[in-house]
Amino acid sequence: MENRSFRFDRHDRIMIDNVSYRSESKEKNTHFLQAIVDGFIDDFLTVKTDQDISLLMKSGRLRVDAGWFSKTLHLLRVRHDNSNLRDLSEDDLRTVAWKKEWCVRFLSAAGAKDKPWRPKMTPTDIRQFIDNIKSEMDSWYLNEFGMRRKPGRQRKGEIRKEFDYPAPSTLRDWLKLYRQAGYRAEAFRPLYENCGNRNQLDERVRQIVQNGVESYCTLNRIKMADVYEDIEAQLFLHNKKHGSELQVSDRTVRRHINNIDPFKRDAGRFGADYALRKYAPVGRGIVLESPLERVEMDDWEFDLFVLLKTSSAWKKLDSKQKKQIERVRVTVTVAIDCVTRCIVGFHATPAPPSTAGAKTALRSVLLDKTKIAELAGAKSSWDMYGRPEFIVTDGGPVFRGEFETAVARSRMNRSLPDQDPRMRGTIESFFRSFKRLCRYFTGQSFSNVMEKGDYPGEDYASLTFDVFYRAAVRYIVDVYHHRKHRGLNNGTPFKTWEILTTQRDRGMAPPLNQEQIVEAFGLEHKSKITRNGVTINSFNYESSDLTKLHQIMGEKDVVSIFDPDDLGTILVRVPNKHLDRFHNVFGSYIIGKCTDAAVHGRTYLDLVAGKREVQDFLKAQALEGNPYRLTAHNDFQDQSAQALKDAGIPTHQLSQKKYDQITAVVSQKTRAALTSPTYSDDPMSDDDLPGSVIAVSARTKPKAKPNADDGNAQPKERPAHKPFSQSMNTFEDDDD
């Protein structure tokens, strides 16, 4: 990470030691930052190199809030002037810029609410606007291009203009063209191709030539010379009949033949099937330049059966017990960087595809995975991580709901292309390469029955899940990343990543810090804030900011976010109207620490998985066909779970929906255990009952416990309630 080149957008807020900065510019590996003090931009620049930025991030002294200074930035990006004017000459480009500048200045003046006079689209106002600004436009053109505009046209009886500023009607026409073109410079492209006489042939000759040219597009596949001879013969007969002298050159006939649409020409000469195959659209793909500019994600059911048992336990089983072990196909969720072809996110589970698995793979994109590679025995590093600009997935259910929320909170953009695998060709191509791993082991499932034949894939399963996981990681890190790739001009993904991430001219977006990751991928819990802080799962969380929030809000419901893999810290959402009263705010959240030191580092599943009501709930869900593999990694891996935890990647399969269901079950059992049934003191009299009484059932009350001294003792009467209107004071000298 020390060699990375970073890039900051102009609207990003860079917090260094709780001081706000914005990026002014960057030269090579040096950033020039401006401090923001009380809403004002400081004139002095702070210089930080990419190495300084990297060290500040590692120490936790720097964080970046993307788009902080422009919350409506996505609205301003609706229109893009992507006019392609590269084919124009320098003179034409200067003319286009001249016309566009006039339109931009007029529209700005017309929309300026703070100005005393705003021009309207009337000849009088437009003329006044031109008179007011023509001197400024003359100076602008001179400063911009180092020359003045040419003088206006010489008109009889009029004084020639010093430069060709527009007339009111001309500027009005420019404005109409500019608006019709979507406020793009393309509106002022010169249309020289529309000039001149288009019909230079005699109409009688044109008809004969057209008929002859049509005969070229036939399955006879005649030559151009044959077409010209046929046209000459037709003209000879026409001239003989009408006494005319019509003629056409061979060059003109060939030009008309060459003007035929290629698709129409090939369809006529070679057949429709040939033309369709030749001209079927094949996407070139999006042109990308920087790592993590576009990351494609998808899940895939591996064509390999694995054993649901840890490798250490598998060795202790006899042959009969081994046959009884469940065989399943592994689901992998992979994220690939489209520029470098590196695998930047990975998750494997013996369970079916799920939103929790997709979120885990997305979270791994943001984290360094070198520790996982070391555990798998890989020789190379796996430090391909960062914050992508675009996440591209299909529209499957696992990539909706909570996954979309995590993408939005991670400051990423989301793209859902059409339902065509070619729109996500990079990840689909990797799965074909990843399939090579299946051929190293027995137990393949194959993609269809014809390929499988009589091969008993389940019986030949030889890998436990933890061994498969390590093999998959090592294949990615040591094999795939160092294999030559045709899409990289025979370069390797590893080397391409190393080169592009150290480029000084562009750089990469800074990664998220720990608090931002918890905000994006944590689970939400709604509870009241009290003077004791916030209580989640029977644990109290306190901090000075929480105390301050309680003083501002009182005992009201707040939304907290916690990491299921570490219950030591939570993030509490601050209402927008109170944000300006807090200094150390992470987005819209403040931090709370658990008062019980033993909880720090413990997972949520460690606390609830052993509860009887949770076990009953999981068994009921399994009977209904909804198995919850909440601790998949812990159950099926030996050492991998700890490596995942050290890397910050979740070791659970817990989604927000599952957490809410488990919390509801625990809360229901708790209420049932801590409350007693309520009985009526006095039964309702028959007179108070509506209608006619036909029969009355016997009412029972709970029997009072007999006194040890007197077996006939009556139950004690309930104490009278204290009056509610007593003083609310809690001092010692309060009067009863």
C-alpha positions in Angstrom: 0.0 0.0 0.0 3.0 2.3 0.5 3.6 2.4 -3.3 0.1 3.3 -4.2 -0.8 6.5 -6.1 -4.0 8.0 -4.7 -6.6 10.3 -6.3 -9.0 12.6 -4.6 -12.0 14.2 -6.2 -12.6 18.0 -5.8 -15.7 17.3 -3.7 -14.1 14.8 -1.3 -13.5 15.8 2.3 -10.1 14.7 3.6 -10.0 14.6 7.4 -6.4 14.6 8.8 -6.3 14.8 12.6 -9.9 16.1 12.7 -9.0 19.0 10.3 -11.0 19.2 7.0 -9.1 19.5 3.7 -10.1 19.5 0.0 -7.8 18.5 -2.9 -6.7 21.5 -4.9 -4.4 19.7 -7.4 -1.8 16.9 -7.8 1.6 16.9 -9.5 3.2 13.5 -9.9 3.1 11.9 -6.4 2.4 15.2 -4.5 -1.0 16.4 -3.3 -1.8 20.0 -2.7 -4.5 20.3 0.0 -6.5 23.3 1.2 -7.7 23.4 4.8 -11.4 24.2 5.4 -11.8 26.3 8.6 -15.3 27.2 9.7 -16.6 26.8 6.2 -13.9 28.9 4.6 -11.1 27.7 2.3 -7.6 28.6 3.6 -5.3 30.4 1.1 -2.3 28.3 2.2 -1.7 24.9 0.7 -0.7 21.7 2.7 1.6 19.3 0.8 1.2 15.6 1.2 2.9 12.9 -0.9 1.3 9.5 -1.7 3.6 7.9 0.9 2.4 10.4 3.5 -1.2 9.6 2.7 -0.5 5.9 3.0 1.1 6.3 6.4 -1.7 8.5 7.7 -4.3 5.9 6.6 -2.4 3.1 8.4 -2.2 5.1 11.6 -5.9 5.9 11.4 -5.3 9.7 11.3 -6.8 10.2 7.9 -10.2 9.4 6.5 -12.0 10.4 3.3 -15.7 11.3 2.9 -16.4 10.9 -0.8 -18.5 13.7 -2.3 -18.9 15.5 1.1 -18.8 19.0 -0.3 -21.4 18.3 -3.0 -24.2 16.2 -1.8 -26.1 16.9 -5.1 -23.1 15.9 -7.2 -25.0 13.0 -8.8 -27.7 15.5 -10.0 -25.0 17.7 -11.7 -23.7 14.7 -13.5 -26.9 14.0 -15.4 -25.7 15.9 -18.5 -22.3 15.2 -20.1 -21.0 17.1 -23.1 -19.5 14.1 -24.9 -19.4 15.8 -28.3 -16.9 14.3 -30.6 -15.3 17.2 -32.5 -11.9 15.6 -33.2 -12.4 15.7 -36.9 -12.7 19.5 -37.1 -10.0 21.9 -38.0 -8.5 24.4 -35.6 -10.6 27.2 -37.2 -13.8 25.3 -36.9 -13.0 24.3 -33.3 -12.5 28.0 -32.4 -15.8 28.9 -34.0 -17.6 26.2 -32.1 -16.1 27.5 -28.8 -17.0 31.0 -29.7 -20.7 30.2 -30.3 -20.9 28.0 -27.2 -19.4 30.7 -25.0 -22.1 33.2 -26.2 -24.8 30.7 -25.4 -23.4 29.8 -22.0 -23.1 33.4 -20.9 -26.6 34.3 -22.0 -28.1 31.3 -20.2 -26.1 32.2 -17.1 -27.3 35.8 -17.2 -30.9 34.7 -17.8 -30.8 32.4 -14.8 -28.9 34.7 -12.3 -31.5 35.4 -9.6 -29.2 37.9 -7.8 -28.8 40.2 -10.8 -31.1 43.3 -11.2 -31.6 42.6 -14.9 -32.0 39.2 -16.6 -32.3 39.1 -20.4 -35.3 37.3 -22.0 -35.6 35.7 -25.4 -36.8 38.9 -27.0 -35.0 40.8 -29.8 -34.7 43.9 -27.6 -33.2 42.0 -24.6 -30.9 40.0 -26.8 -29.6 43.1 -28.5 -29.0 44.8 -25.1 -27.2 41.7 -23.8 -24.9 41.6 -26.9 -24.0 45.3 -26.5 -23.2 44.7 -22.8 -21.0 41.7 -23.3 -19.4 42.0 -26.7 -16.3 43.7 -25.4 -15.8 41.0 -22.8 -16.3 38.3 -25.4 -13.6 40.0 -27.6 -11.2 40.0 -24.7 -12.1 36.4 -23.8 -11.3 35.1 -27.3 -8.1 37.1 -27.5 -6.9 35.6 -24.1 -8.1 32.1 -25.0 -6.7 31.7 -28.5 -4.1 34.6 -28.8 -5.9 36.2 -31.7 -9.0 38.3 -32.4 -12.1 37.3 -34.4 -12.2 38.3 -38.0 -14.2 41.4 -38.9 -17.8 41.2 -39.7 -19.2 41.1 -43.2 -19.2 44.2 -45.4 -22.8 45.2 -46.0 -23.9 48.0 -48.2 -24.9 51.1 -46.2 -23.7 49.6 -42.9 -20.6 50.1 -40.8 -18.5 47.0 -40.8 -18.2 45.3 -37.4 -14.8 45.2 -35.7 -15.3 41.5 -35.1 -18.1 39.1 -36.0 -20.2 39.2 -32.9 -23.7 37.8 -33.6 -26.8 39.8 -34.4 -29.9 39.3 -32.1 -31.5 36.9 -34.5 -28.3 34.9 -34.9 -27.8 34.5 -31.2 -31.4 33.4 -30.8 -30.8 30.7 -33.5 -27.7 29.6 -31.7 -29.6 29.3 -28.4 -32.3 27.2 -30.1 -29.7 24.9 -31.6 -27.8 24.6 -28.3 -31.0 23.7 -26.5 -32.1 21.1 -29.1 -28.7 19.4 -28.9 -29.0 18.9 -25.2 -26.7 21.8 -24.4 -23.8 20.1 -26.2 -21.1 21.7 -28.3 -22.1 19.3 -31.1 -24.9 21.8 -31.9 -22.4 24.1 -33.7 -20.7 21.5 -35.8 -20.3 22.8 -39.4 -22.5 20.9 -41.9 -20.4 21.3 -45.0 -21.4 17.9 -46.3 -24.9 19.3 -46.9 -23.7 21.9 -49.3 -23.5 21.7 -53.1 -25.6 20.1 -55.8 -26.5 16.5 -55.0 -28.2 15.6 -58.3 -25.6 16.0 -61.0 -26.9 13.1 -63.1 -29.8 13.5 -65.6 -32.9 12.0 -64.1 -33.3 9.6 -67.1 -29.7 8.4 -66.6 -30.2 8.1 -62.8 -33.1 5.7 -63.2 -31.1 3.4 -65.6 -28.0 3.5 -63.3 -30.1 2.7 -60.2 -31.7 -0.3 -61.9 -28.3 -1.6 -63.0 -26.8 -1.1 -59.6 -29.6 -3.1 -58.0 -28.6 -6.0 -60.2 -25.2 -6.1 -58.5 -26.9 -7.3 -55.2 -28.0 -10.7 -56.5 -26.8 -14.3 -56.0 -25.3 -14.3 -59.5 -22.5 -12.2 -58.0 -21.8 -10.3 -61.2 -18.8 -8.0 -61.5 -18.9 -4.2 -61.5 -17.7 -4.3 -65.1 -20.7 -6.4 -66.0 -23.0 -3.8 -64.4 -21.4 -1.0 -66.4 -21.8 -2.9 -69.7 -25.5 -3.5 -68.9 -26.0 0.2 -68.2 -24.3 1.1 -71.4 -26.6 -1.2 -73.4 -29.7 0.3 -71.7 -28.5 3.9 -72.5 -27.8 2.9 -76.1 -31.4 1.7 -76.6 -32.7 4.8 -74.8 -30.7 7.2 -77.0 -31.7 5.3 -80.2 -35.4 5.5 -79.3 -35.5 9.2 -78.1 -32.7 10.6 -80.2 -30.7 11.7 -77.1 -27.0 11.5 -76.3 -27.1 10.4 -72.7 -24.0 8.7 -71.2 -22.4 7.9 -67.9 -18.8 7.1 -66.9 -17.5 3.8 -65.5 -16.3 5.7 -62.5 -19.7 7.1 -61.7 -21.3 3.6 -61.9 -18.6 2.2 -59.5 -19.2 5.1 -57.1 -22.9 4.2 -56.9 -22.1 0.6 -56.4 -19.7 1.4 -53.6 -22.4 3.5 -51.9 -24.6 0.5 -51.4 -25.0 -0.5 -47.7 -22.5 -3.3 -47.0 -25.2 -5.3 -45.2 -27.6 -5.1 -48.2 -24.8 -5.9 -50.6 -23.6 -9.0 -48.8 -27.2 -10.2 -48.1 -28.0 -10.0 -51.8 -24.8 -11.6 -53.0 -24.1 -14.2 -50.3 -27.5 -14.7 -48.5 -29.1 -13.3 -45.4 -27.5 -15.9 -43.1 -24.0 -14.8 -44.1 -24.8 -11.2 -43.7 -26.4 -11.7 -40.2 -23.4 -13.6 -39.0 -21.0 -11.1 -40.4 -22.7 -8.0 -39.2 -24.2 -9.2 -35.9 -23.3 -6.7 -33.2 -20.3 -7.6 -31.0 -19.7 -5.3 -28.1 -16.2 -3.9 -27.9 -16.8 -3.2 -24.2 -16.3 -0.2 -22.1 -13.0 1.6 -22.4 -11.3 1.6 -19.0 -8.1 3.1 -17.7 -7.6 2.7 -14.0 -7.8 -0.2 -11.5 -11.1 -0.7 -9.8 -12.8 1.6 -12.3 -15.2 -1.3 -13.0 -15.6 -4.4 -10.9 -17.9 -7.2 -12.0 -19.4 -9.7 -9.5 -21.3 -12.9 -9.9 -21.8 -16.2 -8.1 -21.2 -19.7 -9.6 -22.0 -23.2 -8.4 -18.7 -25.0 -8.6 -18.6 -28.2 -10.7 -17.1 -30.2 -7.8 -18.5 -32.0 -4.9 -16.9 -31.5 -1.5 -17.3 -33.1 1.9 -19.0 -31.2 4.8 -16.4 -32.1 7.4 -13.2 -30.6 8.5 -10.0 -32.3 7.3 -8.9 -33.1 10.8 -12.2 -34.8 11.7 -12.3 -36.6 8.3 -9.1 -38.5 9.0 -10.6 -40.0 12.2 -13.7 -41.6 10.4 -13.8 -45.1 9.2 -15.0 -46.0 5.6 -18.6 -46.5 6.7 -18.8 -43.2 8.4 -17.2 -41.4 5.5 -19.9 -42.6 3.2 -22.5 -41.0 5.4 -20.9 -37.6 5.2 -23.0 -35.1 3.2 -21.6 -34.1 -0.2 -22.5 -30.7 -1.6 -21.5 -28.3 -4.4 -19.7 -25.1 -3.3 -21.1 -21.7 -4.2 -18.4 -19.1 -5.0 -18.9 -15.4 -5.3 -16.1 -13.6 -7.2 -15.4 -10.0 -7.9 -12.9 -9.2 -10.8 -11.3 -5.9 -11.8 -12.0 -5.4 -15.5 -8.8 -3.4 -16.1 -6.2 -5.6 -14.5 -8.2 -8.9 -14.5 -7.2 -9.4 -10.9 -9.6 -11.1 -8.5 -10.3 -8.5 -5.9 -13.1 -10.2 -4.0 -13.8 -13.8 -3.1 -16.2 -15.8 -1.0 -17.0 -19.6 -0.9 -19.7 -21.4 1.0 -21.3 -24.8 1.0 -24.7 -23.1 1.2 -26.8 -21.9 -1.8 -26.3 -18.3 -3.1 -27.4 -15.7 -0.5 -27.3 -12.0 0.1 -25.0 -12.5 3.1 -22.5 -14.3 0.8 -22.6 -11.5 -1.8 -22.0 -8.9 1.0 -19.0 -10.9 2.3 -17.5 -11.0 -1.2 -18.1 -7.3 -1.6 -16.5 -6.6 1.8 -13.4 -8.6 0.8 -13.0 -6.2 -2.2 -12.3 -3.4 0.4 -9.7 -5.4 2.4 -6.2 -6.7 2.1 -6.4 -10.5 1.6 -2.7 -11.4 2.0 -3.3 -13.2 5.3 -5.7 -15.5 3.6 -3.2 -16.2 0.9 -0.5 -16.9 3.4 -2.8 -19.4 5.2 -3.5 -21.2 1.9 0.3 -21.6 1.3 0.4 -19.1 -1.5 3.8 -17.6 -2.4 2.5 -14.4 -3.8 0.6 -11.6 -2.0 -3.1 -10.8 -2.4 -3.1 -7.0 -1.7 -5.6 -6.2 -4.5 -8.2 -4.2 -2.7 -9.7 -0.7 -2.7 -13.0 1.2 -3.3 -14.4 0.5 -6.8 -16.0 3.2 -8.8 -18.6 0.9 -10.3 -19.9 -2.5 -9.1 -21.6 -4.5 -12.0 -23.8 -7.4 -11.2 -26.9 -9.1 -12.6 -30.4 -8.5 -11.3 -30.5 -11.7 -9.2 -32.2 -11.6 -5.7 -28.8 -12.1 -3.9 -27.6 -8.7 -5.3 -30.6 -6.7 -4.1 -31.9 -5.4 -0.8 -29.1 -5.5 1.7 -26.4 -5.8 -1.0 -27.6 -2.6 -2.7 -27.6 -0.8 0.7 -24.0 -2.0 1.3 -22.9 -0.7 -2.1 -24.5 2.7 -1.5 -23.0 3.1 2.0 -19.6 2.1 0.6 -19.6 5.2 -1.7 -19.7 3.0 -4.8 -21.8 3.3 -8.0 -24.0 0.4 -9.0 -24.6 -0.8 -12.6 -27.2 -3.4 -13.7 -26.6 -4.2 -17.4 -29.1 -6.0 -19.6 -29.8 -9.7 -19.0 -27.1 -10.9 -21.3 -23.9 -12.6 -20.0 -21.9 -10.8 -22.7 -22.6 -7.5 -20.8 -20.5 -9.0 -17.9 -18.0 -10.9 -20.1 -15.0 -10.4 -17.8 -16.4 -12.4 -14.9 -18.0 -15.0 -17.1 -14.6 -15.6 -18.8 -12.9 -16.0 -15.4 -15.3 -18.8 -14.4 -14.3 -20.7 -17.5 -10.7 -20.4 -16.3 -11.6 -21.2 -12.7 -13.2 -24.4 -13.9 -9.7 -25.8 -14.5 -9.4 -26.2 -10.7 -12.1 -28.9 -10.9 -9.9 -31.1 -13.1 -7.2 -31.3 -10.5 -9.5 -33.4 -8.1 -12.0 -36.2 -8.3 -15.7 -35.6 -7.6 -16.6 -33.4 -10.6 -20.3 -32.8 -11.1 -20.0 -31.5 -14.8 -22.4 -29.0 -16.3 -24.8 -31.4 -18.0 -25.7 -35.1 -18.2 -24.0 -35.7 -21.5 -20.6 -34.6 -20.1 -21.1 -36.5 -16.9 -21.9 -39.8 -18.5 -21.6 -42.6 -15.9 -19.1 -40.8 -13.7 -20.3 -41.0 -10.0 -19.3 -37.5 -8.9 -20.7 -37.6 -5.4 -19.1 -41.0 -4.6 -15.7 -39.8 -5.8 -15.7 -36.6 -3.7 -12.3 -36.3 -2.1 -12.0 -32.7 -0.8 -13.3 -31.4 2.5 -14.6 -27.8 2.3 -11.6 -26.3 4.1 -9.1 -28.0 1.8 -11.1 -26.8 -1.2 -11.1 -23.3 0.1 -7.4 -23.2 0.5 -6.9 -24.8 -2.9 -9.2 -22.2 -4.6 -7.3 -19.3 -2.9 -3.9 -20.6 -3.9 -5.1 -21.2 -7.5 -6.2 -17.5 -7.7 -3.1 -16.0 -6.1 -0.3 -18.2 -7.5 -1.7 -19.5 -10.8 -4.3 -17.2 -12.2 -2.7 -13.9 -11.2 0.6 -15.0 -12.8 -0.7 -16.5 -16.0 -0.4 -14.5 -19.2 -3.7 -13.0 -20.2 -4.6 -12.3 -23.8 -6.8 -9.3 -22.8 -3.7 -7.7 -21.2 -1.5 -8.1 -24.3 0.1 -11.3 -22.8 0.8 -9.5 -19.5 -0.1 -11.0 -16.2 -2.9 -9.6 -13.9 -0.4 -9.3 -11.0 2.1 -7.3 -13.0 -0.6 -5.1 -14.5 -2.0 -4.3 -11.1 1.5 -3.4 -9.8 2.1 -1.0 -12.7 -1.2 0.7 -12.8 -1.6 1.2 -9.0 1.7 3.1 -8.9 1.0 5.5 -11.7 1.5 9.1 -10.6 -0.8 10.8 -13.1 -4.2 9.3 -12.1 -4.0 7.3 -8.8 -6.7 5.3 -7.0 -9.5 6.3 -4.8 -8.6 5.9 -1.1 -10.0 2.8 0.7 -12.7 2.9 3.4 -11.6 3.0 7.0 -12.9 0.6 9.7 -15.8 2.7 10.8 -17.0 3.2 7.2 -16.8 -0.6 6.6 -18.9 -1.3 9.7 -21.4 1.3 8.6 -21.7 -0.3 5.2 -21.8 -4.0 6.2 -22.9 -4.1 9.8 -26.3 -5.1 11.2 -28.8 -2.5 12.3 -30.4 -2.6 15.8 -33.1 -0.3 17.0 -33.2 0.6 20.7 -33.6 3.5 23.1 -30.8 5.7 24.2 -30.8 6.3 28.0 -28.4 7.8 30.5 -26.7 4.4 30.5 -26.0 4.7 26.8 -27.4 2.1 24.3 -28.2 -1.5 25.0 -27.8 -4.2 22.3 -28.1 -7.9 23.0 -27.9 -7.2 26.8 -24.7 -5.2 26.6 -24.4 -1.5 27.3 -22.4 0.8 25.1 -21.3 4.2 26.3 -19.2 7.2 25.2 -19.1 10.9 25.8 -20.9 11.5 22.4 -23.7 9.1 23.4 -24.1 11.0 26.7 -24.3 14.2 24.7 -26.8 12.7 22.3 -29.0 11.6 25.2 -28.9 15.1 26.7 -30.1 16.5 23.3 -32.7 13.9 22.4 -33.8 12.3 25.7 -34.9 8.7 25.8 -35.8 8.1 22.2 -35.2 5.3 19.7 -31.9 5.4 17.8 -30.5 3.1 15.1 -27.2 1.4 15.9 -24.9 -0.5 13.6 -22.6 -3.2 14.9 -20.2 -5.7 13.4 -21.3 -9.3 14.1 -17.7 -10.4 14.2 -16.8 -7.9 17.0 -19.3 -6.6 19.5 -16.9 -4.3 21.2 -17.8 -1.2 19.2 -21.0 0.2 17.7 -22.0 3.1 15.5 -25.1 5.1 16.5 -26.8 7.2 13.9 -27.3 10.9 14.7 -30.3 12.7 13.3 -29.5 15.2 10.6 -30.7 18.2 12.6 -28.2 17.4 15.4 -25.1 16.6 13.2 -23.7 20.1 13.5 -23.4 19.7 17.3 -20.9 16.9 17.1 -17.3 17.2 16.0 -16.0 13.6 15.8 -18.7 12.2 13.4 -18.1 9.4 11.0 -20.6 10.2 8.2 -23.8 10.4 10.3 -22.6 8.2 13.2 -20.9 8.4 16.5 -19.0 5.7 18.3 -20.0 3.7 21.4 -17.8 1.3 23.3 -19.0 -1.7 25.3 -18.6 -1.4 29.0 -17.9 -5.1 29.3 -14.2 -5.6 28.3 -14.8 -9.3 27.8 -17.1 -8.6 24.9 -14.4 -6.9 22.8 -13.4 -9.3 20.0 -16.3 -11.7 20.6 -18.8 -12.5 17.8 -22.6 -12.3 18.0 -22.9 -16.0 17.1 -20.7 -16.9 20.1 -23.4 -15.3 22.4 -26.6 -16.6 20.8 -25.8 -19.8 19.0 -25.8 -21.8 22.3 -29.2 -20.5 23.5 -31.9 -23.1 23.5 -34.5 -20.9 21.9 -32.1 -20.1 19.0 -31.4 -23.8 18.5 -35.1 -24.6 18.4 -35.7 -21.8 15.9 -32.9 -23.1 13.6 -34.3 -26.6 13.8 -37.8 -25.4 12.9 -36.3 -23.4 9.9 -34.4 -26.5 8.7 -37.7 -28.6 8.8 -39.4 -25.9 6.7 -36.6 -26.1 4.1 -34.8 -22.9 5.1 -31.5 -24.1 6.7 -29.4 -21.4 8.4 -25.7 -22.0 8.0 -24.8 -19.1 10.3 -21.4 -20.4 11.2 -20.4 -22.1 7.9 -16.8 -21.2 8.0 -16.3 -22.1 11.6 -18.0 -25.5 11.1 -16.2 -26.5 7.9 -12.8 -24.9 8.2 -9.9 -25.6 10.5 -7.7 -22.5 10.5 -9.3 -20.5 7.7 -11.9 -19.0 9.9 -9.3 -17.2 12.1 -7.4 -15.9 9.0 -10.7 -14.5 7.7 -11.3 -12.8 11.0 -7.8 -11.4 11.1 -8.4 -10.0 7.5 -11.7 -8.4 8.5 -13.8 -10.7 6.3 -17.0 -12.0 8.0 -16.9 -15.7 9.1 -20.7 -15.9 9.3 -23.7 -16.2 7.0 -25.8 -13.7 9.0 -28.0 -11.2 7.0 -30.1 -8.4 8.5 -33.3 -10.4 7.9 -31.9 -13.5 9.8 -30.6 -11.2 12.6 -34.0 -9.6 13.0 -35.7 -13.1 13.2 -33.3 -14.4 15.8 -33.6 -11.2 17.8 -37.4 -11.5 17.7 -37.2 -15.1 19.0 -34.9 -14.3 21.8 -37.0 -11.3 22.9 -40.2 -13.3 22.8 -38.7 -16.0 25.1 -37.2 -13.4 27.4 -40.6 -11.7 27.9 -42.3 -15.0 28.5 -39.7 -15.9 31.1 -39.7 -12.6 33.0 -43.4 -11.8 33.1 -46.3 -13.6 34.9 -49.9 -14.1 33.8 -52.3 -11.4 34.9 -55.6 -12.4 36.6 -58.7 -10.3 37.1 -59.3 -9.3 40.7 -63.0 -9.2 40.5 -65.0 -11.1 37.9 -67.5 -9.1 35.8 -71.0 -9.2 37.1 -73.8 -10.7 35.1 -75.5 -7.3 35.0 -72.6 -5.9 33.1 -72.6 -8.5 30.4 -74.4 -7.7 27.2 -77.4 -10.0 26.1 -78.9 -12.9 28.0 -76.8 -15.2 30.2 -77.3 -18.8 29.2 -74.5 -20.4 31.3 -71.5 -19.3 33.3 -68.2 -21.2 33.5 -66.4 -21.6 36.8 -63.6 -19.1 37.3 -60.4 -20.1 39.1 -57.7 -18.1 40.8 -54.1 -19.1 41.6 -53.9 -20.8 44.9 -52.1 -18.9 47.7 -49.1 -20.6 49.2 -50.1 -21.9 52.7 -48.3 -20.3 55.7 -45.9 -22.6 57.5 -47.5 -21.7 60.8 -51.1 -21.8 59.8 -52.3 -24.1 57.1 -55.7 -22.2 56.8 -54.1 -18.7 56.4 -55.6 -16.6 53.7 -53.5 -15.2 50.9 -52.1 -11.8 51.5 -53.8 -8.9 50.0 -52.1 -7.0 47.3 -50.5 -3.7 48.5 -52.3 -0.6 47.5 -50.8 1.4 44.7 -48.9 4.6 45.6 -50.5 7.7 44.3 -49.1 8.7 40.9 -49.2 12.4 41.8 -46.3 12.3 44.2 -43.3 14.6 43.7 -41.0 13.9 40.8 -38.0 15.1 42.9 -35.4 12.5 43.7 -33.4 14.5 46.4 -33.1 13.1 49.9 -35.3 15.9 51.4 -38.3 15.0 49.3 -41.5 14.9 51.2 -43.6 11.8 51.1 
